[in-house]
Amino acid sequence: MSVSKNSVPLEKLIEQIRISRHQMQQLWDEKGYTDEEVLAASIVLDHLLNEYYNVSGFLKAKILN
């Protein structure tokens, strides 16, 4: 997932991550960690977290310090 000029504002992205994490945890609790839906939810969360790191510059700041 690449970051473009139309990327999601950081606050909205953080909220999407919170919701996605909660949904994945609910699925995990209901179906177990190997269920297809849990794995799909995990992939969605991974993409959101990657976008967060790209938008926030978090990793770049860690590398430079």
CHARMM internal coordinates of N, CA and C (Angstrom, degrees):
IC EDIT
DIST 1 N 1 CA 1.4382
DIST 1 CA 1 C 1.5216
ANGL 1 N 1 CA 1 C 107.50
DIST 1 C 2 N 1.2880
ANGL 1 CA 1 C 2 N 117.40
DIHE 1 N 1 CA 1 C 2 N 119.16
DIST 2 N 2 CA 1.4547
ANGL 1 C 2 N 2 CA 120.15
DIHE 1 CA 1 C 2 N 2 CA -177.61
DIST 2 CA 2 C 1.5233
ANGL 2 N 2 CA 2 C 110.28
DIHE 1 C 2 N 2 CA 2 C -95.61
DIST 2 C 3 N 1.2930
ANGL 2 CA 2 C 3 N 114.64
DIHE 2 N 2 CA 2 C 3 N 157.55
DIST 3 N 3 CA 1.4557
ANGL 2 C 3 N 3 CA 120.99
DIHE 2 CA 2 C 3 N 3 CA 178.94
DIST 3 CA 3 C 1.5120
ANGL 3 N 3 CA 3 C 107.67
DIHE 2 C 3 N 3 CA 3 C -97.97
DIST 3 C 4 N 1.3211
ANGL 3 CA 3 C 4 N 115.76
DIHE 3 N 3 CA 3 C 4 N 129.77
DIST 4 N 4 CA 1.4540
ANGL 3 C 4 N 4 CA 120.47
DIHE 3 CA 3 C 4 N 4 CA 179.67
DIST 4 CA 4 C 1.5153
ANGL 4 N 4 CA 4 C 109.04
DIHE 3 C 4 N 4 CA 4 C -121.02
DIST 4 C 5 N 1.3274
ANGL 4 CA 4 C 5 N 115.21
DIHE 4 N 4 CA 4 C 5 N -179.53
DIST 5 N 5 CA 1.4597
ANGL 4 C 5 N 5 CA 119.28
DIHE 4 CA 4 C 5 N 5 CA 177.50
DIST 5 CA 5 C 1.5229
ANGL 5 N 5 CA 5 C 111.07
DIHE 4 C 5 N 5 CA 5 C -63.59
DIST 5 C 6 N 1.3374
ANGL 5 CA 5 C 6 N 116.52
DIHE 5 N 5 CA 5 C 6 N -21.69
DIST 6 N 6 CA 1.4580
ANGL 5 C 6 N 6 CA 121.55
DIHE 5 CA 5 C 6 N 6 CA -180.00
DIST 6 CA 6 C 1.5209
ANGL 6 N 6 CA 6 C 111.94
DIHE 5 C 6 N 6 CA 6 C -94.74
DIST 6 C 7 N 1.3185
ANGL 6 CA 6 C 7 N 117.98
DIHE 6 N 6 CA 6 C 7 N 22.02
DIST 7 N 7 CA 1.4601
ANGL 6 C 7 N 7 CA 120.14
DIHE 6 CA 6 C 7 N 7 CA -177.50
DIST 7 CA 7 C 1.5262
ANGL 7 N 7 CA 7 C 110.41
DIHE 6 C 7 N 7 CA 7 C -65.24
DIST 7 C 8 N 1.3078
ANGL 7 CA 7 C 8 N 114.46
DIHE 7 N 7 CA 7 C 8 N 156.32
DIST 8 N 8 CA 1.4575
ANGL 7 C 8 N 8 CA 122.75
DIHE 7 CA 7 C 8 N 8 CA -176.58
DIST 8 CA 8 C 1.5247
ANGL 8 N 8 CA 8 C 109.82
DIHE 7 C 8 N 8 CA 8 C -67.93
DIST 8 C 9 N 1.3470
ANGL 8 CA 8 C 9 N 117.47
DIHE 8 N 8 CA 8 C 9 N 138.22
DIST 9 N 9 CA 1.4677
ANGL 8 C 9 N 9 CA 119.02
DIHE 8 CA 8 C 9 N 9 CA 175.26
DIST 9 CA 9 C 1.5303
ANGL 9 N 9 CA 9 C 110.28
DIHE 8 C 9 N 9 CA 9 C -57.07
DIST 9 C 10 N 1.3114
ANGL 9 CA 9 C 10 N 115.98
DIHE 9 N 9 CA 9 C 10 N 147.02
DIST 10 N 10 CA 1.4614
ANGL 9 C 10 N 10 CA 122.09
DIHE 9 CA 9 C 10 N 10 CA -174.50
DIST 10 CA 10 C 1.5326
ANGL 10 N 10 CA 10 C 112.60
DIHE 9 C 10 N 10 CA 10 C -56.32
DIST 10 C 11 N 1.3186
ANGL 10 CA 10 C 11 N 117.81
DIHE 10 N 10 CA 10 C 11 N -42.39
DIST 11 N 11 CA 1.4664
ANGL 10 C 11 N 11 CA 120.44
DIHE 10 CA 10 C 11 N 11 CA -178.81
DIST 11 CA 11 C 1.5214
ANGL 11 N 11 CA 11 C 111.13
DIHE 10 C 11 N 11 CA 11 C -62.42
DIST 11 C 12 N 1.3336
ANGL 11 CA 11 C 12 N 116.31
DIHE 11 N 11 CA 11 C 12 N -41.94
DIST 12 N 12 CA 1.4653
ANGL 11 C 12 N 12 CA 120.45
DIHE 11 CA 11 C 12 N 12 CA 179.43
DIST 12 CA 12 C 1.5259
ANGL 12 N 12 CA 12 C 110.12
DIHE 11 C 12 N 12 CA 12 C -67.63
DIST 12 C 13 N 1.3005
ANGL 12 CA 12 C 13 N 116.71
DIHE 12 N 12 CA 12 C 13 N -38.38
DIST 13 N 13 CA 1.4609
ANGL 12 C 13 N 13 CA 121.49
DIHE 12 CA 12 C 13 N 13 CA 178.53
DIST 13 CA 13 C 1.5294
ANGL 13 N 13 CA 13 C 110.73
DIHE 12 C 13 N 13 CA 13 C -63.52
DIST 13 C 14 N 1.3116
ANGL 13 CA 13 C 14 N 117.01
DIHE 13 N 13 CA 13 C 14 N -41.70
DIST 14 N 14 CA 1.4692
ANGL 13 C 14 N 14 CA 121.18
DIHE 13 CA 13 C 14 N 14 CA 177.66
DIST 14 CA 14 C 1.5258
ANGL 14 N 14 CA 14 C 110.27
DIHE 13 C 14 N 14 CA 14 C -61.69
DIST 14 C 15 N 1.3162
ANGL 14 CA 14 C 15 N 117.23
DIHE 14 N 14 CA 14 C 15 N -41.23
DIST 15 N 15 CA 1.4663
ANGL 14 C 15 N 15 CA 120.72
DIHE 14 CA 14 C 15 N 15 CA 177.97
DIST 15 CA 15 C 1.5300
ANGL 15 N 15 CA 15 C 110.85
DIHE 14 C 15 N 15 CA 15 C -65.39
DIST 15 C 16 N 1.3298
ANGL 15 CA 15 C 16 N 117.24
DIHE 15 N 15 CA 15 C 16 N -41.21
DIST 16 N 16 CA 1.4663
ANGL 15 C 16 N 16 CA 120.41
DIHE 15 CA 15 C 16 N 16 CA 177.58
DIST 16 CA 16 C 1.5304
ANGL 16 N 16 CA 16 C 110.69
DIHE 15 C 16 N 16 CA 16 C -62.28
DIST 16 C 17 N 1.3181
ANGL 16 CA 16 C 17 N 117.06
DIHE 16 N 16 CA 16 C 17 N -38.91
DIST 17 N 17 CA 1.4698
ANGL 16 C 17 N 17 CA 121.50
DIHE 16 CA 16 C 17 N 17 CA 177.83
DIST 17 CA 17 C 1.5238
ANGL 17 N 17 CA 17 C 109.88
DIHE 16 C 17 N 17 CA 17 C -64.25
DIST 17 C 18 N 1.3149
ANGL 17 CA 17 C 18 N 117.26
DIHE 17 N 17 CA 17 C 18 N -44.04
DIST 18 N 18 CA 1.4626
ANGL 17 C 18 N 18 CA 121.29
DIHE 17 CA 17 C 18 N 18 CA 179.67
DIST 18 CA 18 C 1.5295
ANGL 18 N 18 CA 18 C 110.92
DIHE 17 C 18 N 18 CA 18 C -60.32
DIST 18 C 19 N 1.3263
ANGL 18 CA 18 C 19 N 116.34
DIHE 18 N 18 CA 18 C 19 N -45.84
DIST 19 N 19 CA 1.4667
ANGL 18 C 19 N 19 CA 121.10
DIHE 18 CA 18 C 19 N 19 CA -179.88
DIST 19 CA 19 C 1.5264
ANGL 19 N 19 CA 19 C 110.55
DIHE 18 C 19 N 19 CA 19 C -65.70
DIST 19 C 20 N 1.3178
ANGL 19 CA 19 C 20 N 116.42
DIHE 19 N 19 CA 19 C 20 N -45.11
DIST 20 N 20 CA 1.4632
ANGL 19 C 20 N 20 CA 120.97
DIHE 19 CA 19 C 20 N 20 CA -179.47
DIST 20 CA 20 C 1.5243
ANGL 20 N 20 CA 20 C 111.30
DIHE 19 C 20 N 20 CA 20 C -62.16
DIST 20 C 21 N 1.3160
ANGL 20 CA 20 C 21 N 116.79
DIHE 20 N 20 CA 20 C 21 N -42.44
DIST 21 N 21 CA 1.4734
ANGL 20 C 21 N 21 CA 121.31
DIHE 20 CA 20 C 21 N 21 CA 178.62
DIST 21 CA 21 C 1.5314
ANGL 21 N 21 CA 21 C 110.45
DIHE 20 C 21 N 21 CA 21 C -62.57
DIST 21 C 22 N 1.3231
ANGL 21 CA 21 C 22 N 116.65
DIHE 21 N 21 CA 21 C 22 N -42.08
DIST 22 N 22 CA 1.4641
ANGL 21 C 22 N 22 CA 121.06
DIHE 21 CA 21 C 22 N 22 CA 178.96
DIST 22 CA 22 C 1.5304
ANGL 22 N 22 CA 22 C 110.61
DIHE 21 C 22 N 22 CA 22 C -64.27
DIST 22 C 23 N 1.3345
ANGL 22 CA 22 C 23 N 117.11
DIHE 22 N 22 CA 22 C 23 N -44.42
DIST 23 N 23 CA 1.4612
ANGL 22 C 23 N 23 CA 120.78
DIHE 22 CA 22 C 23 N 23 CA 179.07
DIST 23 CA 23 C 1.5227
ANGL 23 N 23 CA 23 C 110.98
DIHE 22 C 23 N 23 CA 23 C -61.84
DIST 23 C 24 N 1.3255
ANGL 23 CA 23 C 24 N 116.83
DIHE 23 N 23 CA 23 C 24 N -43.16
DIST 24 N 24 CA 1.4544
ANGL 23 C 24 N 24 CA 120.19
DIHE 23 CA 23 C 24 N 24 CA 179.42
DIST 24 CA 24 C 1.5307
ANGL 24 N 24 CA 24 C 110.51
DIHE 23 C 24 N 24 CA 24 C -63.45
DIST 24 C 25 N 1.3246
ANGL 24 CA 24 C 25 N 117.63
DIHE 24 N 24 CA 24 C 25 N -41.80
DIST 25 N 25 CA 1.4634
ANGL 24 C 25 N 25 CA 121.07
DIHE 24 CA 24 C 25 N 25 CA 179.74
DIST 25 CA 25 C 1.5230
ANGL 25 N 25 CA 25 C 111.23
DIHE 24 C 25 N 25 CA 25 C -63.50
DIST 25 C 26 N 1.3298
ANGL 25 CA 25 C 26 N 116.73
DIHE 25 N 25 CA 25 C 26 N -40.42
DIST 26 N 26 CA 1.4651
ANGL 25 C 26 N 26 CA 119.97
DIHE 25 CA 25 C 26 N 26 CA 177.68
DIST 26 CA 26 C 1.5253
ANGL 26 N 26 CA 26 C 110.75
DIHE 25 C 26 N 26 CA 26 C -62.63
DIST 26 C 27 N 1.3264
ANGL 26 CA 26 C 27 N 116.78
DIHE 26 N 26 CA 26 C 27 N -46.18
DIST 27 N 27 CA 1.4599
ANGL 26 C 27 N 27 CA 120.61
DIHE 26 CA 26 C 27 N 27 CA 178.62
DIST 27 CA 27 C 1.5245
ANGL 27 N 27 CA 27 C 110.59
DIHE 26 C 27 N 27 CA 27 C -61.50
DIST 27 C 28 N 1.3184
ANGL 27 CA 27 C 28 N 116.40
DIHE 27 N 27 CA 27 C 28 N -43.42
DIST 28 N 28 CA 1.4741
ANGL 27 C 28 N 28 CA 121.79
DIHE 27 CA 27 C 28 N 28 CA 179.04
DIST 28 CA 28 C 1.5315
ANGL 28 N 28 CA 28 C 110.00
DIHE 27 C 28 N 28 CA 28 C -57.15
DIST 28 C 29 N 1.3339
ANGL 28 CA 28 C 29 N 115.98
DIHE 28 N 28 CA 28 C 29 N -47.38
DIST 29 N 29 CA 1.4608
ANGL 28 C 29 N 29 CA 120.77
DIHE 28 CA 28 C 29 N 29 CA -178.62
DIST 29 CA 29 C 1.5313
ANGL 29 N 29 CA 29 C 111.83
DIHE 28 C 29 N 29 CA 29 C -64.09
DIST 29 C 30 N 1.3395
ANGL 29 CA 29 C 30 N 116.74
DIHE 29 N 29 CA 29 C 30 N -35.96
DIST 30 N 30 CA 1.4615
ANGL 29 C 30 N 30 CA 121.50
DIHE 29 CA 29 C 30 N 30 CA -177.19
DIST 30 CA 30 C 1.5267
ANGL 30 N 30 CA 30 C 112.90
DIHE 29 C 30 N 30 CA 30 C -81.62
DIST 30 C 31 N 1.3449
ANGL 30 CA 30 C 31 N 116.70
DIHE 30 N 30 CA 30 C 31 N -37.95
DIST 31 N 31 CA 1.4583
ANGL 30 C 31 N 31 CA 119.81
DIHE 30 CA 30 C 31 N 31 CA -167.85
DIST 31 CA 31 C 1.5205
ANGL 31 N 31 CA 31 C 115.12
DIHE 30 C 31 N 31 CA 31 C -119.01
DIST 31 C 32 N 1.3085
ANGL 31 CA 31 C 32 N 117.44
DIHE 31 N 31 CA 31 C 32 N -13.14
DIST 32 N 32 CA 1.4612
ANGL 31 C 32 N 32 CA 119.49
DIHE 31 CA 31 C 32 N 32 CA -176.82
DIST 32 CA 32 C 1.5202
ANGL 32 N 32 CA 32 C 111.01
DIHE 31 C 32 N 32 CA 32 C 92.18
DIST 32 C 33 N 1.3225
ANGL 32 CA 32 C 33 N 115.39
DIHE 32 N 32 CA 32 C 33 N 161.00
DIST 33 N 33 CA 1.4604
ANGL 32 C 33 N 33 CA 120.00
DIHE 32 CA 32 C 33 N 33 CA -171.04
DIST 33 CA 33 C 1.5233
ANGL 33 N 33 CA 33 C 115.32
DIHE 32 C 33 N 33 CA 33 C -75.95
DIST 33 C 34 N 1.3353
ANGL 33 CA 33 C 34 N 119.08
DIHE 33 N 33 CA 33 C 34 N -11.78
DIST 34 N 34 CA 1.4669
ANGL 33 C 34 N 34 CA 119.82
DIHE 33 CA 33 C 34 N 34 CA -178.93
DIST 34 CA 34 C 1.5234
ANGL 34 N 34 CA 34 C 113.18
DIHE 33 C 34 N 34 CA 34 C -98.93
DIST 34 C 35 N 1.3154
ANGL 34 CA 34 C 35 N 117.70
DIHE 34 N 34 CA 34 C 35 N 0.07
DIST 35 N 35 CA 1.4599
ANGL 34 C 35 N 35 CA 121.07
DIHE 34 CA 34 C 35 N 35 CA -179.76
DIST 35 CA 35 C 1.5260
ANGL 35 N 35 CA 35 C 110.66
DIHE 34 C 35 N 35 CA 35 C -66.97
DIST 35 C 36 N 1.3398
ANGL 35 CA 35 C 36 N 116.04
DIHE 35 N 35 CA 35 C 36 N 144.87
DIST 36 N 36 CA 1.4736
ANGL 35 C 36 N 36 CA 121.81
DIHE 35 CA 35 C 36 N 36 CA -179.18
DIST 36 CA 36 C 1.5243
ANGL 36 N 36 CA 36 C 112.51
DIHE 35 C 36 N 36 CA 36 C -56.35
DIST 36 C 37 N 1.3244
ANGL 36 CA 36 C 37 N 116.67
DIHE 36 N 36 CA 36 C 37 N -41.89
DIST 37 N 37 CA 1.4641
ANGL 36 C 37 N 37 CA 120.05
DIHE 36 CA 36 C 37 N 37 CA -178.73
DIST 37 CA 37 C 1.5278
ANGL 37 N 37 CA 37 C 111.55
DIHE 36 C 37 N 37 CA 37 C -65.21
DIST 37 C 38 N 1.3114
ANGL 37 CA 37 C 38 N 116.71
DIHE 37 N 37 CA 37 C 38 N -37.35
DIST 38 N 38 CA 1.4653
ANGL 37 C 38 N 38 CA 120.82
DIHE 37 CA 37 C 38 N 38 CA 178.32
DIST 38 CA 38 C 1.5232
ANGL 38 N 38 CA 38 C 109.64
DIHE 37 C 38 N 38 CA 38 C -66.13
DIST 38 C 39 N 1.3199
ANGL 38 CA 38 C 39 N 116.50
DIHE 38 N 38 CA 38 C 39 N -43.53
DIST 39 N 39 CA 1.4647
ANGL 38 C 39 N 39 CA 119.91
DIHE 38 CA 38 C 39 N 39 CA 179.11
DIST 39 CA 39 C 1.5245
ANGL 39 N 39 CA 39 C 111.11
DIHE 38 C 39 N 39 CA 39 C -64.30
DIST 39 C 40 N 1.3382
ANGL 39 CA 39 C 40 N 117.30
DIHE 39 N 39 CA 39 C 40 N -40.03
DIST 40 N 40 CA 1.4646
ANGL 39 C 40 N 40 CA 120.80
DIHE 39 CA 39 C 40 N 40 CA 177.89
DIST 40 CA 40 C 1.5311
ANGL 40 N 40 CA 40 C 110.56
DIHE 39 C 40 N 40 CA 40 C -64.41
DIST 40 C 41 N 1.3357
ANGL 40 CA 40 C 41 N 116.74
DIHE 40 N 40 CA 40 C 41 N -42.17
DIST 41 N 41 CA 1.4665
ANGL 40 C 41 N 41 CA 120.59
DIHE 40 CA 40 C 41 N 41 CA 178.14
DIST 41 CA 41 C 1.5233
ANGL 41 N 41 CA 41 C 110.82
DIHE 40 C 41 N 41 CA 41 C -63.91
DIST 41 C 42 N 1.3170
ANGL 41 CA 41 C 42 N 116.61
DIHE 41 N 41 CA 41 C 42 N -35.39
DIST 42 N 42 CA 1.4651
ANGL 41 C 42 N 42 CA 121.50
DIHE 41 CA 41 C 42 N 42 CA 178.03
DIST 42 CA 42 C 1.5233
ANGL 42 N 42 CA 42 C 111.15
DIHE 41 C 42 N 42 CA 42 C -64.99
DIST 42 C 43 N 1.3146
ANGL 42 CA 42 C 43 N 116.31
DIHE 42 N 42 CA 42 C 43 N -39.72
DIST 43 N 43 CA 1.4681
ANGL 42 C 43 N 43 CA 120.76
DIHE 42 CA 42 C 43 N 43 CA 178.68
DIST 43 CA 43 C 1.5255
ANGL 43 N 43 CA 43 C 110.24
DIHE 42 C 43 N 43 CA 43 C -64.95
DIST 43 C 44 N 1.3308
ANGL 43 CA 43 C 44 N 116.61
DIHE 43 N 43 CA 43 C 44 N -42.64
DIST 44 N 44 CA 1.4701
ANGL 43 C 44 N 44 CA 120.61
DIHE 43 CA 43 C 44 N 44 CA 177.73
DIST 44 CA 44 C 1.5245
ANGL 44 N 44 CA 44 C 109.84
DIHE 43 C 44 N 44 CA 44 C -60.02
DIST 44 C 45 N 1.3205
ANGL 44 CA 44 C 45 N 116.60
DIHE 44 N 44 CA 44 C 45 N -46.18
DIST 45 N 45 CA 1.4649
ANGL 44 C 45 N 45 CA 120.95
DIHE 44 CA 44 C 45 N 45 CA 179.23
DIST 45 CA 45 C 1.5302
ANGL 45 N 45 CA 45 C 110.87
DIHE 44 C 45 N 45 CA 45 C -62.06
DIST 45 C 46 N 1.3167
ANGL 45 CA 45 C 46 N 117.42
DIHE 45 N 45 CA 45 C 46 N -41.84
DIST 46 N 46 CA 1.4722
ANGL 45 C 46 N 46 CA 120.84
DIHE 45 CA 45 C 46 N 46 CA 177.38
DIST 46 CA 46 C 1.5213
ANGL 46 N 46 CA 46 C 111.57
DIHE 45 C 46 N 46 CA 46 C -57.98
DIST 46 C 47 N 1.3328
ANGL 46 CA 46 C 47 N 116.75
DIHE 46 N 46 CA 46 C 47 N -43.96
DIST 47 N 47 CA 1.4691
ANGL 46 C 47 N 47 CA 120.32
DIHE 46 CA 46 C 47 N 47 CA 179.44
DIST 47 CA 47 C 1.5294
ANGL 47 N 47 CA 47 C 111.07
DIHE 46 C 47 N 47 CA 47 C -63.52
DIST 47 C 48 N 1.3276
ANGL 47 CA 47 C 48 N 115.99
DIHE 47 N 47 CA 47 C 48 N -42.38
DIST 48 N 48 CA 1.4649
ANGL 47 C 48 N 48 CA 119.41
DIHE 47 CA 47 C 48 N 48 CA 178.52
DIST 48 CA 48 C 1.5271
ANGL 48 N 48 CA 48 C 111.20
DIHE 47 C 48 N 48 CA 48 C -63.43
DIST 48 C 49 N 1.3292
ANGL 48 CA 48 C 49 N 116.95
DIHE 48 N 48 CA 48 C 49 N -42.77
DIST 49 N 49 CA 1.4682
ANGL 48 C 49 N 49 CA 120.19
DIHE 48 CA 48 C 49 N 49 CA 178.97
DIST 49 CA 49 C 1.5245
ANGL 49 N 49 CA 49 C 111.26
DIHE 48 C 49 N 49 CA 49 C -65.17
DIST 49 C 50 N 1.3278
ANGL 49 CA 49 C 50 N 117.37
DIHE 49 N 49 CA 49 C 50 N -39.92
DIST 50 N 50 CA 1.4643
ANGL 49 C 50 N 50 CA 120.21
DIHE 49 CA 49 C 50 N 50 CA 176.96
DIST 50 CA 50 C 1.5227
ANGL 50 N 50 CA 50 C 110.95
DIHE 49 C 50 N 50 CA 50 C -61.62
DIST 50 C 51 N 1.3370
ANGL 50 CA 50 C 51 N 116.24
DIHE 50 N 50 CA 50 C 51 N -42.29
DIST 51 N 51 CA 1.4620
ANGL 50 C 51 N 51 CA 118.87
DIHE 50 CA 50 C 51 N 51 CA 178.56
DIST 51 CA 51 C 1.5270
ANGL 51 N 51 CA 51 C 110.50
DIHE 50 C 51 N 51 CA 51 C -64.97
DIST 51 C 52 N 1.3190
ANGL 51 CA 51 C 52 N 117.11
DIHE 51 N 51 CA 51 C 52 N -39.57
DIST 52 N 52 CA 1.4662
ANGL 51 C 52 N 52 CA 120.73
DIHE 51 CA 51 C 52 N 52 CA 177.80
DIST 52 CA 52 C 1.5293
ANGL 52 N 52 CA 52 C 110.47
DIHE 51 C 52 N 52 CA 52 C -58.33
DIST 52 C 53 N 1.3267
ANGL 52 CA 52 C 53 N 116.30
DIHE 52 N 52 CA 52 C 53 N -48.44
DIST 53 N 53 CA 1.4674
ANGL 52 C 53 N 53 CA 119.96
DIHE 52 CA 52 C 53 N 53 CA -179.55
DIST 53 CA 53 C 1.5245
ANGL 53 N 53 CA 53 C 111.06
DIHE 52 C 53 N 53 CA 53 C -62.53
DIST 53 C 54 N 1.3315
ANGL 53 CA 53 C 54 N 117.18
DIHE 53 N 53 CA 53 C 54 N -38.13
DIST 54 N 54 CA 1.4646
ANGL 53 C 54 N 54 CA 120.27
DIHE 53 CA 53 C 54 N 54 CA 178.55
DIST 54 CA 54 C 1.5259
ANGL 54 N 54 CA 54 C 111.57
DIHE 53 C 54 N 54 CA 54 C -67.98
DIST 54 C 55 N 1.3175
ANGL 54 CA 54 C 55 N 116.60
DIHE 54 N 54 CA 54 C 55 N -46.24
DIST 55 N 55 CA 1.4639
ANGL 54 C 55 N 55 CA 121.16
DIHE 54 CA 54 C 55 N 55 CA -177.36
DIST 55 CA 55 C 1.5221
ANGL 55 N 55 CA 55 C 111.22
DIHE 54 C 55 N 55 CA 55 C -68.54
DIST 55 C 56 N 1.3163
ANGL 55 CA 55 C 56 N 116.89
DIHE 55 N 55 CA 55 C 56 N -41.93
DIST 56 N 56 CA 1.4646
ANGL 55 C 56 N 56 CA 120.28
DIHE 55 CA 55 C 56 N 56 CA -174.62
DIST 56 CA 56 C 1.5205
ANGL 56 N 56 CA 56 C 113.26
DIHE 55 C 56 N 56 CA 56 C -79.27
DIST 56 C 57 N 1.3245
ANGL 56 CA 56 C 57 N 117.20
DIHE 56 N 56 CA 56 C 57 N -17.46
DIST 57 N 57 CA 1.4539
ANGL 56 C 57 N 57 CA 120.04
DIHE 56 CA 56 C 57 N 57 CA -176.09
DIST 57 CA 57 C 1.5090
ANGL 57 N 57 CA 57 C 112.34
DIHE 56 C 57 N 57 CA 57 C 72.78
DIST 57 C 58 N 1.3242
ANGL 57 CA 57 C 58 N 117.43
DIHE 57 N 57 CA 57 C 58 N 15.99
DIST 58 N 58 CA 1.4655
ANGL 57 C 58 N 58 CA 122.92
DIHE 57 CA 57 C 58 N 58 CA -175.63
DIST 58 CA 58 C 1.5224
ANGL 58 N 58 CA 58 C 111.89
DIHE 57 C 58 N 58 CA 58 C -56.05
DIST 58 C 59 N 1.3057
ANGL 58 CA 58 C 59 N 117.18
DIHE 58 N 58 CA 58 C 59 N -51.17
DIST 59 N 59 CA 1.4630
ANGL 58 C 59 N 59 CA 119.75
DIHE 58 CA 58 C 59 N 59 CA -176.96
DIST 59 CA 59 C 1.5210
ANGL 59 N 59 CA 59 C 111.60
DIHE 58 C 59 N 59 CA 59 C -67.63
DIST 59 C 60 N 1.3203
ANGL 59 CA 59 C 60 N 116.52
DIHE 59 N 59 CA 59 C 60 N -38.21
DIST 60 N 60 CA 1.4654
ANGL 59 C 60 N 60 CA 120.09
DIHE 59 CA 59 C 60 N 60 CA 179.05
DIST 60 CA 60 C 1.5248
ANGL 60 N 60 CA 60 C 110.11
DIHE 59 C 60 N 60 CA 60 C -61.50
DIST 60 C 61 N 1.3185
ANGL 60 CA 60 C 61 N 116.39
DIHE 60 N 60 CA 60 C 61 N -42.38
DIST 61 N 61 CA 1.4644
ANGL 60 C 61 N 61 CA 120.67
DIHE 60 CA 60 C 61 N 61 CA 179.09
DIST 61 CA 61 C 1.5221
ANGL 61 N 61 CA 61 C 110.90
DIHE 60 C 61 N 61 CA 61 C -64.52
DIST 61 C 62 N 1.3215
ANGL 61 CA 61 C 62 N 117.69
DIHE 61 N 61 CA 61 C 62 N -38.96
DIST 62 N 62 CA 1.4654
ANGL 61 C 62 N 62 CA 121.46
DIHE 61 CA 61 C 62 N 62 CA 179.30
DIST 62 CA 62 C 1.5257
ANGL 62 N 62 CA 62 C 110.85
DIHE 61 C 62 N 62 CA 62 C -65.24
DIST 62 C 63 N 1.3169
ANGL 62 CA 62 C 63 N 116.98
DIHE 62 N 62 CA 62 C 63 N -40.37
DIST 63 N 63 CA 1.4662
ANGL 62 C 63 N 63 CA 121.46
DIHE 62 CA 62 C 63 N 63 CA -178.32
DIST 63 CA 63 C 1.5263
ANGL 63 N 63 CA 63 C 110.53
DIHE 62 C 63 N 63 CA 63 C -68.69
DIST 63 C 64 N 1.3186
ANGL 63 CA 63 C 64 N 117.23
DIHE 63 N 63 CA 63 C 64 N -39.54
DIST 64 N 64 CA 1.4596
ANGL 63 C 64 N 64 CA 121.17
DIHE 63 CA 63 C 64 N 64 CA -176.71
DIST 64 CA 64 C 1.5233
ANGL 64 N 64 CA 64 C 112.49
DIHE 63 C 64 N 64 CA 64 C -74.43
DIST 64 C 65 N 1.3088
ANGL 64 CA 64 C 65 N 117.98
DIHE 64 N 64 CA 64 C 65 N -22.23
DIST 65 N 65 CA 1.4763
ANGL 64 C 65 N 65 CA 120.53
DIHE 64 CA 64 C 65 N 65 CA -177.40
DIST 65 CA 65 C 1.4619
ANGL 65 N 65 CA 65 C 111.72
DIHE 64 C 65 N 65 CA 65 C -91.59
END
COOR INIT
IC SEED 1 N 1 CA 1 C
IC BUILD
